[in-house]
Amino acid sequence: MNLKFYFEKLTNSEEFKKFAKESPKAYLCSAFFVIDGEGKDNKVHFDYFIPEGKKIISFQMENGIKKEELENLNSEVQEKISQAQDVDFNEIESMISKRMEKNGISNKMQKIILSIQNYKGREILSGTVFISMMGMIKIQIDLKKKEIIEFEKKSFMDILNIVKKK
């Protein structure tokens, strides 16, 4: 899976060309990906912010290209992200796998959920990796430096204990 491939597929579609003509000030504010290591539940969404109405339009690419308006919960202006990101998801999986190995985590990756966002002036991949035995890893990857900047393993029980304390 490669980000540029999906982005080109989106921008060459009639649905997107129509959207770009109707909303010329819209810009890419996030991209969402699900990499399913156990099935065929991969997902790719590109989200565009329309400043005039503070709306977010998502282009979902699972079965063709489907345009959907998202609820902008905080009605703030969304940060712009670069459209030229060259993200190879095999490379990302490899980075995560190496870090897991380095940290002594031998669980199998089952599903990776990632979002590209502009965070404090830099573009990052932020997400969760679901691993075998009900574990998960919270990650952040700096896209410019191509390095993991946050890596934290949690178990399902850790999450339950946090919920119980509240």
C-alpha positions as CSV (number, residue, x, y, z in Angstrom):
1,M,0.0,0.0,0.0
2,N,1.4,3.4,-1.0
3,L,-0.1,6.7,-0.2
4,K,0.8,8.4,-3.5
5,F,-1.0,5.6,-5.5
6,Y,-4.3,6.2,-3.6
7,F,-3.9,10.0,-3.7
8,E,-3.5,9.9,-7.5
9,K,-6.5,7.6,-7.8
10,L,-8.5,10.1,-5.8
11,T,-7.4,13.2,-7.6
12,N,-8.0,11.7,-11.0
13,S,-11.5,10.6,-10.2
14,E,-14.6,12.5,-11.6
15,E,-16.0,12.7,-8.0
16,F,-12.9,14.6,-6.8
17,K,-12.6,16.8,-9.8
18,K,-16.2,17.9,-9.3
19,F,-15.5,18.6,-5.6
20,A,-12.3,20.6,-6.4
21,K,-14.2,22.8,-8.8
22,E,-17.1,23.4,-6.3
23,S,-14.7,24.0,-3.4
24,P,-11.5,25.5,-4.7
25,K,-10.3,26.6,-1.3
26,A,-10.6,23.1,0.3
27,Y,-7.4,21.5,1.4
28,L,-6.2,18.2,2.7
29,C,-6.4,18.1,6.5
30,S,-6.0,14.4,7.3
31,A,-5.7,11.0,5.9
32,F,-6.9,7.8,7.6
33,F,-5.7,4.3,6.9
34,V,-6.5,0.8,8.2
35,I,-4.1,-2.0,7.4
36,D,-5.6,-5.3,8.2
37,G,-3.0,-8.0,8.7
38,E,-5.6,-10.8,9.1
39,G,-8.2,-10.0,6.5
40,K,-9.3,-7.7,3.7
41,D,-10.5,-4.8,5.9
42,N,-8.1,-2.2,4.6
43,K,-9.4,1.3,4.4
44,V,-8.1,4.6,2.9
45,H,-9.8,8.0,3.5
46,F,-8.7,11.4,2.6
47,D,-10.3,14.3,4.5
48,Y,-10.6,17.8,3.1
49,F,-11.4,20.9,5.1
50,I,-13.6,23.6,3.5
51,P,-12.8,26.9,5.3
52,E,-16.0,28.7,4.2
53,G,-18.3,26.5,6.1
54,K,-15.8,24.8,8.4
55,K,-16.9,21.5,6.9
56,I,-14.9,18.3,6.5
57,I,-15.5,16.1,3.5
58,S,-14.1,12.6,3.5
59,F,-13.3,10.6,0.4
60,Q,-13.6,6.9,1.3
61,M,-11.8,4.6,-1.1
62,E,-12.8,1.1,-0.2
63,N,-15.4,0.4,-2.9
64,G,-14.8,3.0,-5.6
65,I,-14.7,6.6,-4.3
66,K,-17.4,7.7,-1.9
67,K,-17.7,11.3,-0.7
68,E,-19.2,11.9,2.7
69,E,-19.5,15.0,5.0
70,L,-18.1,14.5,8.4
71,E,-19.2,16.2,11.6
72,N,-16.6,18.8,12.6
73,L,-17.0,18.3,16.4
74,N,-14.9,21.3,17.5
75,S,-15.6,23.6,14.6
76,E,-12.0,24.8,14.6
77,V,-10.0,25.4,11.5
78,Q,-8.2,22.2,10.6
79,E,-4.4,22.3,9.9
80,K,-3.3,21.7,6.3
81,I,-1.2,18.7,5.5
82,S,1.1,18.1,2.5
83,Q,-0.4,16.3,-0.5
84,A,3.0,15.1,-1.6
85,Q,3.7,12.7,1.2
86,D,5.3,9.5,-0.1
87,V,4.3,7.0,2.5
88,D,5.0,3.3,1.9
89,F,2.9,1.3,4.4
90,N,5.2,-1.7,4.0
91,E,8.0,0.5,5.2
92,I,5.9,1.7,8.1
93,E,5.0,-1.9,9.1
94,S,8.7,-2.8,9.0
95,M,9.6,0.2,11.2
96,I,7.0,-0.9,13.8
97,S,8.1,-4.5,13.6
98,K,11.7,-3.6,14.2
99,R,10.8,-1.4,17.2
100,M,8.6,-4.2,18.6
101,E,11.6,-6.6,18.3
102,K,13.9,-4.0,19.9
103,N,11.4,-3.7,22.8
104,G,11.0,-7.5,23.2
105,I,7.5,-7.6,21.9
106,S,6.9,-10.9,20.0
107,N,3.1,-10.5,19.5
108,K,1.8,-10.6,15.9
109,M,0.5,-7.3,14.4
110,Q,-3.2,-7.8,13.5
111,K,-4.4,-4.4,12.5
112,I,-2.8,-0.9,12.1
113,I,-4.9,2.2,12.3
114,L,-3.1,5.4,11.2
115,S,-3.9,9.0,10.6
116,I,-1.7,11.6,9.0
117,Q,-2.1,14.9,10.8
118,N,-0.3,18.2,11.3
119,Y,0.7,18.2,14.9
120,K,2.6,21.2,16.4
121,G,3.9,22.2,13.0
122,R,5.1,18.8,11.8
123,E,3.3,16.1,9.9
124,I,3.0,12.8,11.8
125,L,1.4,9.4,11.4
126,S,-0.5,8.9,14.6
127,G,-2.1,5.6,15.4
128,T,-2.7,2.3,17.1
129,V,-1.4,-1.1,16.3
130,F,-3.5,-4.0,17.6
131,I,-1.4,-7.0,18.4
132,S,-2.2,-10.6,19.4
133,M,-3.2,-11.4,23.0
134,M,-5.3,-8.3,23.3
135,G,-2.5,-5.9,23.2
136,M,-2.1,-2.5,21.5
137,I,0.7,-0.1,20.7
138,K,0.2,3.6,20.5
139,I,2.6,5.1,18.0
140,Q,3.6,8.4,16.4
141,I,5.9,8.6,13.4
142,D,7.6,11.8,12.2
143,L,7.1,11.6,8.4
144,K,9.9,14.0,7.6
145,K,12.5,12.2,9.6
146,K,10.9,8.8,9.0
147,E,11.3,7.8,12.7
148,I,9.1,6.7,15.5
149,I,8.8,9.5,18.1
150,E,6.3,7.7,20.4
151,F,5.9,4.0,21.1
152,E,3.9,2.8,24.0
153,K,2.6,-0.8,24.5
154,K,-0.7,-1.3,26.4
155,S,-2.9,-4.3,27.1
156,F,-6.6,-4.5,27.0
157,M,-6.5,-4.9,30.8
158,D,-4.6,-1.6,31.1
159,I,-7.4,0.1,29.3
160,L,-10.1,-1.6,31.5
161,N,-8.2,-0.5,34.6
162,I,-8.1,3.1,33.4
163,V,-11.9,3.0,32.8
164,K,-12.6,1.5,36.2
165,K,-10.6,4.2,38.0
166,K,-12.8,7.0,36.4
